[in-house]
Amino acid sequence: MPKRLTIAQAQQQLPNLPGEPADEPIIITQDGVPVIAALSYTHLTELLETLDILTDTEFVTRLRQSIVQSEQGNTISWEEAKAQLGL
């Protein structure tokens, strides 16, 4: 469960937040309502990269096709893949 802070608490704790574990976002509330999610820069870049991948419809289509082919046993060996790629 993400840590929750009021805006006042977040203002007081802001200098210490970069030193805290950043596994989950910190939810900042105003009058008990979540208004801000603070997360580490690393976590943000990972999320943006994931969103970029998931919004690439061509990639997602190929990924789904690959999963179906794999489930159907339509695979090749690593050696065969390297040979096909000229490696």
C-alpha positions, -999 to +999 in steps of 0.1 A: +000+000+000+015+033-010+025+058+017-001+086+021+008+121+033-012+153+036+001+183+017+014+198+050+032+165+058+047+164+023+060+199+027+076+191+060+091+158+047+101+169+012+138+173+020+139+137+033+118+120+005+147+114-019+164+092+007+134+070+013+128+037-005+111+045-038+094+011-045+059+027-045+046+062-052+037+085-023+001+097-024-003+132-013-038+142-002-058+174+003-088+171+026-084+133+025-086+132-014-056+120-034-043+150-055-006+141-063+014+109-067+051+114-061+074+088-075+111+083-081+125+096-114+136+060-121+101+047-116+087+075-138+110+067-167+102+030-164+065+038-165+069+061-195+089+035-213+063+009-206+035+032-218+055+039-250+058+002-257+022-006-250+010+022-272+031+009-301+003-010-319+026-027-343+048-040-315+018-052-294+004-070-325+037-087-332+041-096-295+006-112-294+013-131-325+046-144-310+028-155-279+003-174-299+030-190-320+049-200-289+019-215-273+012-235-304+048-248-303+058-229-334+093-221-323+129-225-335+161-233-317+185-206-307+211-220-331+185-219-359+176-183-351+213-172-351+218-190-385+188-172-400+201-138-387+236-146-399+251-145-365 
